[in-house]
Amino acid sequence: MIKNVIVLDNGFVQYVSHMGDDLTVVNAARVSFNKESKWEGDYMDSDLMFHKKQMDPRDEKLIAYLAKHKHWTPFAHPQITLRIKAPIFVRTQLFKHKVGFTENEVSRRYVSDPPSVYFPRWRGKPTNGAKQGSEDFMPVDDDYNTVNRHYELTVREALLTYDELLKRGVAPEQARAVLPQGTYTEWWWTGSLSAFARVYAQRSDPHAQWECQQYAHAMSAIIAPLFPHCWAALTAKPPAPEA
């Protein structure tokens, strides 16, 4: 079981808790026929050296069928809670996913500890008329170093101003207005298995913002071992080891 994945230069995705397992999804579907499946029993995994529950092959096929035909409601019963630290502009993208989620975020109305800021590896602007996205990572040359220097100076000035506002008695809820979009924030994110699968499908896509892709893969690394059969069916990824 993976509990923490470092993302970008100072972010992370952390496991908090979860409810349910692969069999939860199976039985949510089988209740339509007033049926219930059970685990086949424990067996010893010689490589991982711990007991694992074995799923009936018929239940594995049912999970695959539900995912293939987009019967999403059985996958909405399991719940996962993660704690995420990400730059504000990444949080904004992720918070567009509303259905099946609730979030509670660190508030700089109450918190005034020194903020940390993301320092990107710069990418080129989009070409061929594209209005969003980016090209490949820029070569580390004079232009790259100039961009880096300007960014660092801007961030430093913003943080100094934020600190000065607080020292002069400005309310934290107003002082935070000066902080850049690259400032890290943290939140608890609770959602259903189906909701997280939708996030992964959209944000791991090669056309998604690169930073968001990194968070999508980190979420997958934590969730996949918790629901190996369901996550494999929902994301078309090979099953991860069971938690």
Secondary structure, DSSP 4 states (H G I P E B T S, - for coil): ---EEEETTTEEEEEEEEE--HHHHHHHHHGGGT-------EEEETTTTEEEEPPPHHHHHHHHHHHHTT--GGGGSSEEEEEEEEEHHHHHHHTT--TTEEEEE--TTT--SPP-B-----BPPP-TT-SS---SBPPSSHHHHHHHHHHHHHHHHHHHHHHHHHHTT--HHHHGGGS-TTBEEEEEEEEEHHHHHHHHHHHSSTTS-HHHHHHHHHHHHHHTTTSHHHHHHHHT-PPPPP-
